[in-house]
Amino acid sequence: MSWYTSTLAWIDEQRLKNPDMALEELKNHSSKKYPFHGRYGSAYKGFLKAMRERFGYTKRNDYQKDIFNEES
């Protein structure tokens, strides 16, 4: 099992354990409770990819250009 797929399973487990959390709360909770040892390397990259898939992409600030939206 890859880091990515194990993170997806872990996020789904967190969602089941915390059904009353809103999506943004669950995202923050999952980020704080990082399930692997260190935030570096392939484990962290798999974690970030799974987080983006489950919770979506977000802009860092209002000035960051959205490259996928032509209106920006």
N, C-alpha and C positions, 0 to 999 in steps of 0.2 A: 504494500500500500504506500502511495506517495504521500509527501507532506501535505500536498494540496487536498487529496481525498480524505486523509485523516482529519484535516482541519474542517472540511465540510461536514463530516460526521460529528465532530466535536461541537460545531456551531448548532447543528440540528439538536444535539443533546442539550445544549444550553437553552435552546428555545423551548424544549419540552419541560425542562426543570423550572423555567421561569415564564410561565404562560401569561402572567399579568404585565410583563414588561412591554413597553412600546418598542418599535423598531429601533429608534435612536438610542434608547436606554440599553437595549440588548447589544447594540453595536459597541457602545462604550464599555459595557460589562465584559464583552468578549475581548475587547482590546486590552482591558486591565488584567484579565485572567489568562493572559497568553499561556498556552498549554505546553510549550517547549522550553528548552533550557535557556538559550540566549537569543537575542533579537539580531541575528546575523546569519548569513549563509543561505543554503537552499531551504531550510526549514522556515525561515522568516519570509523568504520570497513566496513559498507555497501558501503560507498563512495570509500574506497580503493579497495574493490572487484570489483566495477563497473569500476573504472579507469583501473584496470588491464585487465578487459575483453575488454574494448573499445580500449585501447592503447597498450596492451601487457605488458609482463614482461620485465624488464630491469635489467641488472647487476649494482650493485653499483660502482664497480671499476673493473679494469682489472684482479685483483688477486682473485676475487670471483669465485669459481668453479661453473660451470653449471652442476647441478646434473641431468638434463634431457638429457644431451648430453654425450655419453660415450667417445667421443674423448677428452674431457677436462681432 
